[in-house]
Amino acid sequence: MDYFTMSQEYFRDADAIHKTMRKYEAKLSGCRKENLEKLNSTIASYRYIYYDLYNTAKLLLKRAQKIESKTEKEKENKDAA
């Protein structure tokens, strides 16, 4: 599997976590005070996972682009020779 494909999978997973996080955030307004702390804790956990997935996806995408540009430069050098 290449970096680009892995980055796309991480972006998809981050999007799924983001949707779940938004569902919990929507529950905040109608929540009792007893459940508020637990709900905020759950949202914070999802937020941490989301940013971890998203930042990993960006890193993998940069690596894919770096390899692609390196490959293109090598092709140009071969064609010039």
Buried (B, 14 or more C-beta within 10 A) or exposed (E): EEBBEBBBBBBEBBBEBBEBBEEBBEEEEEBEEEEEEEBBEBBEEBBEBBEEBBEBBBEBBEBBEEEEEEEEEEEEEEEEE
